[in-house]
Amino acid sequence: MRRQLDNRFVRLASRDHDQPDREDRLIRELYREFGGPLLRHVRKTTGNDLQWAEDVVQETLVRAWRNSAKLTWEPGLLWAWLLTVARRIVIDGRRRRGVRPREVEAPEEDTIAVPDGSDRTLAAIVVADALRGLSVQHREVIEETYLRDRSVSEAAEILGIPPGTVKSRLFYAMRALRSALKERGVAG
């Protein structure tokens, strides 16, 4: 078989150099004979990355086509030349990938979160609506302690009720507020 392969390349290589399709026939024959084995070899060196391996084989054969007039068309030497070129292409690819940052897909414009304060505003609207649903006594206690940041004693003095009553109303007011927010789907 090796002798048949040698003869076929020698016949194709030795024909008239003026024939326009000579190089194309040589490359087709080269791909037919070495494409599969070269792809298997290159897949091992690319970490079994089929797409990258196919690109390397294609680039190797393009370089063989460009240099077809200079190549020695003996199968053993040709195979060694193809392996060397493919190896160099893989090395160059690894170097390029090491220098360049890894490529990622850009997120769709709809999925990009832009902090604009709308969440905070919406939460404030929902809480204000829930507060309006509370009794006046409960709402006053929450406003004085949480919203105006007053102590229980200060709130008791302003509202004119004992501090124990403020604590009790605050407890029940917070429970009612949680329940109102839960109904609106805000609190867990």
PEVENRA-V273695 format. One record per residue. N is the residue number from 1. NEAR is the number of other ideal C-beta (glycine too) atoms within 8 Angstrom. Layout:
# PEVENRA-V273695
n->{N & N}
near->{NEAR & NEAR}
This chain:
# PEVENRA-V273695
n->{1 & 2 & 3 & 4 & 5 & 6 & 7 & 8 & 9 & 10 & 11 & 12 & 13 & 14 & 15 & 16 & 17 & 18 & 19 & 20 & 21 & 22 & 23 & 24 & 25 & 26 & 27 & 28 & 29 & 30 & 31 & 32 & 33 & 34 & 35 & 36 & 37 & 38 & 39 & 40 & 41 & 42 & 43 & 44 & 45 & 46 & 47 & 48 & 49 & 50 & 51 & 52 & 53 & 54 & 55 & 56 & 57 & 58 & 59 & 60 & 61 & 62 & 63 & 64 & 65 & 66 & 67 & 68 & 69 & 70 & 71 & 72 & 73 & 74 & 75 & 76 & 77 & 78 & 79 & 80 & 81 & 82 & 83 & 84 & 85 & 86 & 87 & 88 & 89 & 90 & 91 & 92 & 93 & 94 & 95 & 96 & 97 & 98 & 99 & 100 & 101 & 102 & 103 & 104 & 105 & 106 & 107 & 108 & 109 & 110 & 111 & 112 & 113 & 114 & 115 & 116 & 117 & 118 & 119 & 120 & 121 & 122 & 123 & 124 & 125 & 126 & 127 & 128 & 129 & 130 & 131 & 132 & 133 & 134 & 135 & 136 & 137 & 138 & 139 & 140 & 141 & 142 & 143 & 144 & 145 & 146 & 147 & 148 & 149 & 150 & 151 & 152 & 153 & 154 & 155 & 156 & 157 & 158 & 159 & 160 & 161 & 162 & 163 & 164 & 165 & 166 & 167 & 168 & 169 & 170 & 171 & 172 & 173 & 174 & 175 & 176 & 177 & 178 & 179 & 180 & 181 & 182 & 183 & 184 & 185 & 186 & 187 & 188}
near->{4 & 6 & 6 & 7 & 10 & 10 & 8 & 9 & 14 & 9 & 8 & 12 & 8 & 5 & 8 & 5 & 6 & 4 & 7 & 4 & 6 & 11 & 9 & 7 & 9 & 13 & 12 & 8 & 11 & 12 & 9 & 7 & 8 & 11 & 11 & 6 & 8 & 13 & 11 & 8 & 10 & 14 & 11 & 7 & 10 & 12 & 4 & 7 & 8 & 7 & 6 & 9 & 14 & 9 & 8 & 14 & 13 & 8 & 9 & 14 & 12 & 8 & 9 & 15 & 9 & 6 & 8 & 10 & 6 & 4 & 9 & 6 & 10 & 8 & 11 & 6 & 8 & 15 & 10 & 8 & 11 & 12 & 10 & 8 & 11 & 15 & 9 & 8 & 11 & 12 & 8 & 8 & 11 & 8 & 8 & 8 & 7 & 6 & 5 & 7 & 3 & 4 & 4 & 4 & 3 & 4 & 6 & 6 & 5 & 4 & 6 & 7 & 4 & 4 & 4 & 4 & 6 & 6 & 6 & 7 & 8 & 8 & 9 & 8 & 8 & 11 & 11 & 8 & 9 & 13 & 11 & 7 & 6 & 13 & 6 & 6 & 8 & 13 & 12 & 9 & 14 & 15 & 10 & 13 & 14 & 6 & 7 & 7 & 5 & 8 & 6 & 10 & 7 & 9 & 13 & 13 & 7 & 8 & 10 & 5 & 7 & 6 & 8 & 6 & 9 & 16 & 9 & 8 & 12 & 12 & 8 & 9 & 14 & 9 & 8 & 11 & 14 & 9 & 8 & 11 & 12 & 10 & 6 & 9 & 4 & 9 & 5 & 2}
